[in-house]
Amino acid sequence: MTSDLVRSRSVFDRCIAVVEVLVAFALVHVTYRAFKHFTALGRLEGDQGLNFSAGAAMILFTVAILLVCRRSFEQYGLTLNGWKTNLNIGLFWGLLFAAAAVVVIRIAQIHFDPLHPPDVKRSVAATIGELVGAFLLLLFLSRGGGAMRRIPVWVSLLVLLGLLSAPTILAMSFHRPVLKATLNSMWLFFGAGFGEEIFFRGYIQSRVNQAFGRPFRWMNVDFGVGLIVSSVLFGSIHVLNTVDYFNGQYVFAWLWWLPNTASGLFFGFLRERTKSVVAGGVYHGLTDMLGSIPALLP
């Protein structure tokens, strides 16, 4: 009788966790879509090609639910423990991935356009790249990643500051709108990068892990169903980028789903390995921001 009760309680907790993250996913998406549609500031943001509201909604929701439910910020990956090493990991892999992407794009002659849904060729190439990147990352970290701890933090901060300043400098050099370029790099780094990592890998992945545990292990990384759920939902929210139900627009960017789901696996493994969203936030924000630079060049 006791074992049946425990089993029933476990099933109930798992169902509650899944329902909770699905409702949270829908609520956050509707919130920032409504903000863009019904407020003057939201419409101005959309007209300027910015997207601070999405990241803000994700961060505010995550912080609010952790406070209201009295959950541990550290258990949800919102911790600065080991932030120096995690900063170095995110910075190093972000630059490495960006460099590799440039080489592949040039060799394979792939048209790069981060703002519009990819064609099949780009979708498949990006998916393969993310999966290979995830494998190489885990292989690197399983060997200790000691070099990441030896890089002085002031060097990493200076490099990061220089990279974040690059769009502004390029805009000034090539007579582009400076303020727009600066704001664009800021929302890509903090809103898209850290906002999505805090919500998907911090909240969703951790919440599902609480209910299902992390029974699997690969390359010295323990993970569970939370990694899969967060990755699938991460891919799904990019499919909804072209959907605007307030204007009756229901065009789904299905070719964005597979590469972003694979990208979610990369970020999910990084979060599990480092116990924090810092490395993933830096990597995610940096690669998104660097992807905006070609549009500033002549």
RAFEN-V134759 format. One record per residue. N is the residue number from 1. RES is the residue in three letters. PHI is phi in radians with two decimals (999 if undefined). OMEGA is omega in whole degrees, 0 to 359 (* if undefined). NEAR is the number of other ideal C-beta (glycine too) atoms within 10 Angstrom. Layout:
{{N;RES;PHI;OMEGA;NEAR} {N;RES;PHI;OMEGA;NEAR}}
This chain:
{{1;MET;999;181;5} {2;THR;-1.12;180;6} {3;SER;-1.13;178;7} {4;ASP;-1.15;179;8} {5;LEU;-1.16;179;9} {6;VAL;-1.13;180;10} {7;ARG;-1.14;179;10} {8;SER;-1.13;178;10} {9;ARG;-1.13;180;10} {10;SER;-1.13;178;13} {11;VAL;-1.10;179;11} {12;PHE;-1.08;180;11} {13;ASP;-1.08;180;13} {14;ARG;-1.18;178;16} {15;CYS;-1.11;179;11} {16;ILE;-1.08;181;12} {17;ALA;-1.10;180;20} {18;VAL;-1.15;179;16} {19;VAL;-1.09;181;10} {20;GLU;-1.04;183;17} {21;VAL;-1.25;177;23} {22;LEU;-1.19;177;13} {23;VAL;-1.13;179;10} {24;ALA;-1.08;178;19} {25;PHE;-1.01;181;23} {26;ALA;-1.14;182;10} {27;LEU;-1.11;180;11} {28;VAL;-1.11;181;21} {29;HIS;-1.12;179;18} {30;VAL;-1.12;182;13} {31;THR;-1.08;183;17} {32;TYR;-1.35;173;21} {33;ARG;-1.19;178;20} {34;ALA;-1.15;178;15} {35;PHE;-1.05;180;19} {36;LYS;-1.17;186;19} {37;HIS;-1.51;191;14} {38;PHE;-1.79;181;10} {39;THR;-2.01;180;12} {40;ALA;-1.14;180;7} {41;LEU;-1.14;178;11} {42;GLY;-1.15;178;17} {43;ARG;-1.17;177;13} {44;LEU;-1.11;178;11} {45;GLU;-1.02;180;20} {46;GLY;-1.14;180;15} {47;ASP;-1.10;181;8} {48;GLN;-1.54;179;14} {49;GLY;1.29;180;12} {50;LEU;-1.81;183;17} {51;ASN;-2.67;178;19} {52;PHE;-1.12;188;19} {53;SER;-1.09;181;22} {54;ALA;-1.12;179;25} {55;GLY;-1.11;179;24} {56;ALA;-1.10;179;17} {57;ALA;-1.09;180;22} {58;MET;-1.15;181;29} {59;ILE;-1.18;182;22} {60;LEU;-1.11;179;15} {61;PHE;-1.10;182;19} {62;THR;-1.06;180;27} {63;VAL;-1.10;182;16} {64;ALA;-1.11;184;10} {65;ILE;-1.23;177;15} {66;LEU;-1.19;179;19} {67;LEU;-1.24;182;10} {68;VAL;-1.11;182;8} {69;CYS;-1.54;178;9} {70;ARG;0.95;178;6} {71;ARG;-1.70;183;17} {72;SER;-1.36;177;10} {73;PHE;-1.10;182;14} {74;GLU;-1.16;179;12} {75;GLN;-1.14;178;15} {76;TYR;-1.65;175;24} {77;GLY;1.41;180;23} {78;LEU;-1.61;184;21} {79;THR;-2.46;177;18} {80;LEU;-1.73;176;11} {81;ASN;-1.05;180;11} {82;GLY;1.22;187;15} {83;TRP;-1.12;180;16} {84;LYS;-1.13;178;17} {85;THR;-1.14;180;21} {86;ASN;-1.14;175;25} {87;LEU;-1.06;180;21} {88;ASN;-1.12;179;23} {89;ILE;-1.10;181;29} {90;GLY;-1.10;181;30} {91;LEU;-1.20;182;22} {92;PHE;-1.08;183;20} {93;TRP;-1.27;176;24} {94;GLY;-1.12;179;23} {95;LEU;-1.19;180;16} {96;LEU;-1.12;181;15} {97;PHE;-1.15;180;20} {98;ALA;-1.09;179;17} {99;ALA;-1.12;180;11} {100;ALA;-1.12;180;14} {101;ALA;-1.11;179;19} {102;VAL;-1.08;180;13} {103;VAL;-1.09;181;9} {104;VAL;-1.12;180;15} {105;ILE;-1.07;180;15} {106;ARG;-1.22;182;10} {107;ILE;-1.20;183;8} {108;ALA;-1.48;180;10} {109;GLN;0.95;179;7} {110;ILE;-1.59;178;16} {111;HIS;-1.29;184;10} {112;PHE;-1.72;178;14} {113;ASP;-2.59;185;13} {114;PRO;-1.23;186;13} {115;LEU;-1.61;183;9} {116;HIS;-2.20;181;12} {117;PRO;-0.96;182;18} {118;PRO;-1.37;169;21} {119;ASP;-1.48;185;13} {120;VAL;-1.07;181;9} {121;LYS;-1.06;179;13} {122;ARG;-1.14;181;20} {123;SER;-1.09;180;20} {124;VAL;-1.17;180;14} {125;ALA;-1.08;181;18} {126;ALA;-1.16;180;21} {127;THR;-1.10;179;19} {128;ILE;-1.08;180;13} {129;GLY;-1.06;180;18} {130;GLU;-1.16;181;21} {131;LEU;-1.19;176;15} {132;VAL;-1.12;178;13} {133;GLY;-1.07;179;21} {134;ALA;-1.10;179;20} {135;PHE;-1.11;181;14} {136;LEU;-1.14;179;15} {137;LEU;-1.09;181;24} {138;LEU;-1.14;177;19} {139;LEU;-1.08;179;11} {140;PHE;-1.12;184;18} {141;LEU;-1.24;179;20} {142;SER;-1.21;177;13} {143;ARG;-1.45;177;11} {144;GLY;1.96;182;10} {145;GLY;1.00;184;16} {146;GLY;-1.05;181;8} {147;ALA;-1.07;181;12} {148;MET;-1.16;180;21} {149;ARG;-1.41;184;12} {150;ARG;-1.58;179;8} {151;ILE;-1.31;179;17} {152;PRO;-1.01;185;10} {153;VAL;-1.13;181;12} {154;TRP;-1.18;177;9} {155;VAL;-1.16;180;11} {156;SER;-1.10;180;20} {157;LEU;-1.14;178;13} {158;LEU;-1.16;179;11} {159;VAL;-1.11;180;16} {160;LEU;-1.12;178;18} {161;LEU;-1.09;178;9} {162;GLY;-1.11;179;10} {163;LEU;-1.16;180;19} {164;LEU;-1.19;179;18} {165;SER;-1.48;185;12} {166;ALA;-0.99;179;16} {167;PRO;-1.04;179;26} {168;THR;-1.13;180;19} {169;ILE;-1.13;179;14} {170;LEU;-1.13;179;20} {171;ALA;-1.10;178;19} {172;MET;-1.17;184;13} {173;SER;-1.24;185;11} {174;PHE;-1.93;173;11} {175;HIS;1.03;172;8} {176;ARG;-1.67;176;16} {177;PRO;-1.08;187;12} {178;VAL;-1.15;182;14} {179;LEU;-1.07;180;10} {180;LYS;-1.12;179;14} {181;ALA;-1.12;180;22} {182;THR;-1.16;179;16} {183;LEU;-1.11;179;18} {184;ASN;-1.09;180;22} {185;SER;-1.18;181;25} {186;MET;-1.21;181;17} {187;TRP;-1.25;178;25} {188;LEU;-1.13;183;25} {189;PHE;-1.35;186;26} {190;PHE;-1.51;182;18} {191;GLY;-1.33;181;22} {192;ALA;-1.23;183;21} {193;GLY;-1.19;184;25} {194;PHE;-1.28;179;21} {195;GLY;-1.04;181;28} {196;GLU;-1.23;178;28} {197;GLU;-1.17;179;33} {198;ILE;-1.11;183;23} {199;PHE;-1.37;187;28} {200;PHE;-1.38;182;27} {201;ARG;-1.54;178;29} {202;GLY;-1.36;184;29} {203;TYR;-1.45;189;29} {204;ILE;-1.09;183;28} {205;GLN;-1.08;181;32} {206;SER;-1.21;181;23} {207;ARG;-1.12;179;26} {208;VAL;-1.19;177;23} {209;ASN;-1.07;179;22} {210;GLN;-1.03;183;17} {211;ALA;-1.48;186;20} {212;PHE;-1.76;184;18} {213;GLY;1.35;178;15} {214;ARG;-2.24;187;15} {215;PRO;-1.41;184;9} {216;PHE;-1.77;180;12} {217;ARG;-2.52;178;9} {218;TRP;-2.54;179;12} {219;MET;0.92;176;15} {220;ASN;1.17;178;12} {221;VAL;-2.11;175;20} {222;ASP;-1.48;179;14} {223;PHE;-2.64;182;21} {224;GLY;-2.56;182;18} {225;VAL;-1.11;179;19} {226;GLY;-1.00;179;25} {227;LEU;-1.11;181;24} {228;ILE;-1.22;182;18} {229;VAL;-1.09;181;24} {230;SER;-1.12;180;29} {231;SER;-1.22;179;24} {232;VAL;-1.12;180;15} {233;LEU;-1.21;177;20} {234;PHE;-1.12;176;26} {235;GLY;-1.13;183;20} {236;SER;-1.18;182;17} {237;ILE;-1.21;175;20} {238;HIS;-1.36;173;19} {239;VAL;-1.09;182;18} {240;LEU;-1.42;179;17} {241;ASN;-1.01;183;17} {242;THR;-1.73;179;15} {243;VAL;-1.80;177;15} {244;ASP;-2.37;186;15} {245;TYR;-1.21;177;13} {246;PHE;-1.25;176;12} {247;ASN;-1.88;179;9} {248;GLY;1.24;181;6} {249;GLN;-1.81;183;9} {250;TYR;-2.16;177;10} {251;VAL;-1.96;185;10} {252;PHE;-1.65;180;14} {253;ALA;-1.54;186;17} {254;TRP;-1.08;182;12} {255;LEU;-1.26;173;20} {256;TRP;-1.47;187;23} {257;TRP;-1.18;186;21} {258;LEU;-1.11;180;18} {259;PRO;-1.11;180;22} {260;ASN;-1.33;173;25} {261;THR;-1.15;176;21} {262;ALA;-1.11;176;22} {263;SER;-1.09;177;24} {264;GLY;-1.08;176;29} {265;LEU;-1.11;178;22} {266;PHE;-1.03;181;25} {267;PHE;-1.14;180;27} {268;GLY;-1.15;176;26} {269;PHE;-1.12;179;23} {270;LEU;-1.13;178;29} {271;ARG;-1.15;180;27} {272;GLU;-1.15;184;22} {273;ARG;-1.27;184;23} {274;THR;-1.69;181;23} {275;LYS;1.12;184;15} {276;SER;-2.67;176;26} {277;VAL;-1.70;185;31} {278;VAL;-1.14;182;26} {279;ALA;-1.07;179;30} {280;GLY;-1.14;179;30} {281;GLY;-1.12;179;28} {282;VAL;-1.14;180;26} {283;TYR;-1.06;183;28} {284;HIS;-1.06;182;27} {285;GLY;-1.13;182;28} {286;LEU;-1.18;181;23} {287;THR;-1.18;177;22} {288;ASP;-1.11;181;19} {289;MET;-1.16;179;24} {290;LEU;-1.11;178;23} {291;GLY;-1.17;180;16} {292;SER;-1.51;185;20} {293;ILE;-1.17;180;15} {294;PRO;-0.95;180;13} {295;ALA;-1.21;181;15} {296;LEU;-1.60;183;20} {297;LEU;-1.45;178;9} {298;PRO;-1.06;*;7}}
